[in-house]
């Protein structure tokens, strides 16, 4: 079964990462594009994890995961090679209604991390529902090369127009035409 694409608002949501190695670092880096309300629990940290936790002033607990650690979190990322621990945390996440992602174990995931492009307000996500992260990555690179440098300025202009124009069909038509003209102009370049 494929995953439903959704963009989650992480404001005021607490995120927990269990693990301190390379994969945990990759997930942490990606999450930092959207929030800094992140806590890490791990008995050891890679050098990269240690540096980024210090730089971003994140909460870190140097210890193993304990039952109940996730009760205050909205999202938990389990970035450890211990499959039984992944399963245990996934089952526990149901008790606390928090979303769980266990890296490389889709059976223990409520969601997966897509490959994505982020340029200010623009976020484009690509997923193969876990079938081929490598293909998702290559599609992301391809799409990233298509996006013009001025996209952020255009999005700022569109945001301001949406604030100032009254809601309704006319606004929708005008904004749709403006976006279409922008795409047409950029695709001809």
NUTOR-126062 format. One line per 8 residues: number of its first residue (from 1); for each residue x, y, z of C-alpha. Coordinates in steps of 0.1 Angstrom, whole numbers, plus 5000, padded with zeros to 4 digits. Layout:
N
NUM = X/Y/Z ~ ...
//
This chain:
189
1 = 5000/5000/5000 ~ 5012/5035/4992 ~ 5015/5064/5017 ~ 4992/5094/5017 ~ 5012/5125/5009 ~ 5007/5151/5037 ~ 5026/5181/5050 ~ 5026/5182/5088
9 = 5028/5215/5107 ~ 5054/5208/5134 ~ 5049/5241/5153 ~ 5044/5232/5190 ~ 5050/5195/5182 ~ 5078/5177/5202 ~ 5100/5153/5181 ~ 5120/5125/5196
17 = 5149/5108/5178 ~ 5161/5075/5193 ~ 5196/5068/5181 ~ 5228/5088/5175 ~ 5245/5073/5144 ~ 5246/5083/5108 ~ 5210/5075/5099 ~ 5198/5094/5130
25 = 5220/5123/5118 ~ 5204/5123/5084 ~ 5169/5124/5099 ~ 5179/5151/5123 ~ 5193/5173/5095 ~ 5161/5169/5075 ~ 5138/5177/5105 ~ 5158/5209/5112
33 = 5145/5223/5080 ~ 5111/5224/5097 ~ 5115/5225/5135 ~ 5141/5228/5163 ~ 5118/5212/5189 ~ 5138/5180/5188 ~ 5151/5157/5216 ~ 5177/5130/5210
41 = 5181/5099/5232 ~ 5212/5077/5225 ~ 5239/5060/5246 ~ 5265/5074/5221 ~ 5266/5100/5194 ~ 5285/5102/5161 ~ 5307/5133/5158 ~ 5282/5148/5133
49 = 5253/5143/5156 ~ 5272/5157/5185 ~ 5281/5189/5165 ~ 5246/5195/5152 ~ 5230/5190/5186 ~ 5254/5215/5202 ~ 5251/5240/5173 ~ 5213/5239/5174
57 = 5211/5237/5212 ~ 5190/5206/5211 ~ 5181/5185/5241 ~ 5202/5153/5244 ~ 5199/5124/5269 ~ 5230/5102/5269 ~ 5213/5068/5277 ~ 5193/5040/5262
65 = 5157/5043/5254 ~ 5133/5036/5283 ~ 5096/5026/5281 ~ 5076/5058/5285 ~ 5101/5081/5269 ~ 5078/5089/5240 ~ 5047/5098/5260 ~ 5052/5136/5257
73 = 5061/5135/5219 ~ 5040/5139/5188 ~ 5065/5122/5165 ~ 5092/5096/5172 ~ 5120/5086/5149 ~ 5136/5052/5158 ~ 5170/5053/5141 ~ 5186/5022/5156
81 = 5196/4988/5141 ~ 5178/4970/5169 ~ 5147/4956/5152 ~ 5130/4944/5184 ~ 5135/4978/5199 ~ 5119/4994/5167 ~ 5089/4971/5171 ~ 5086/4978/5208
89 = 5087/5016/5203 ~ 5062/5013/5174 ~ 5038/4994/5196 ~ 5042/5018/5224 ~ 5036/5048/5201 ~ 5000/5035/5196 ~ 4994/5039/5233 ~ 5004/5076/5232
97 = 4990/5084/5198 ~ 5023/5096/5184 ~ 5035/5091/5149 ~ 5064/5067/5145 ~ 5090/5062/5119 ~ 5114/5032/5123 ~ 5142/5037/5097 ~ 5143/5009/5071
105 = 5115/4990/5087 ~ 5083/5000/5070 ~ 5063/4976/5091 ~ 5070/4999/5121 ~ 5062/5032/5103 ~ 5032/5054/5104 ~ 5050/5076/5079 ~ 5081/5077/5058
113 = 5105/5105/5050 ~ 5102/5115/5013 ~ 5130/5129/4993 ~ 5123/5166/4992 ~ 5133/5200/4979 ~ 5129/5230/5002 ~ 5134/5266/4989 ~ 5119/5289/5015
121 = 5081/5284/5012 ~ 5083/5259/4984 ~ 5085/5223/4994 ~ 5083/5195/4969 ~ 5083/5159/4981 ~ 5089/5127/4961 ~ 5082/5092/4974 ~ 5081/5057/4960
129 = 5064/5044/4992 ~ 5097/5028/5001 ~ 5100/5008/4969 ~ 5130/5028/4957 ~ 5144/5056/4978 ~ 5172/5058/4952 ~ 5147/5067/4924 ~ 5130/5092/4946
137 = 5164/5108/4953 ~ 5172/5110/4915 ~ 5138/5125/4907 ~ 5143/5151/4934 ~ 5177/5160/4919 ~ 5161/5162/4884 ~ 5132/5184/4897 ~ 5156/5206/4917
145 = 5174/5215/4886 ~ 5142/5227/4870 ~ 5132/5252/4897 ~ 5142/5288/4889 ~ 5163/5309/4913 ~ 5135/5335/4916 ~ 5109/5312/4929 ~ 5111/5325/4964
153 = 5104/5361/4953 ~ 5075/5350/4932 ~ 5060/5331/4962 ~ 5064/5361/4984 ~ 5045/5382/4958 ~ 5017/5355/4956 ~ 5015/5354/4994 ~ 5010/5392/4996
161 = 4984/5391/4968 ~ 4964/5364/4987 ~ 4964/5386/5018 ~ 4952/5417/5000 ~ 4926/5403/4975 ~ 4891/5393/4987 ~ 4885/5356/4987 ~ 4864/5341/4959
169 = 4864/5328/4923 ~ 4879/5360/4908 ~ 4909/5358/4932 ~ 4913/5321/4924 ~ 4912/5327/4887 ~ 4936/5357/4889 ~ 4961/5338/4911 ~ 4959/5307/4889
177 = 4965/5328/4857 ~ 4995/5345/4874 ~ 5010/5311/4885 ~ 5004/5297/4850 ~ 5021/5327/4833 ~ 5051/5323/4857 ~ 5054/5286/4849 ~ 5051/5293/4812
185 = 5077/5320/4813 ~ 5102/5299/4833 ~ 5097/5268/4811 ~ 5105/5288/4780 ~ 5139/5299/4794
//
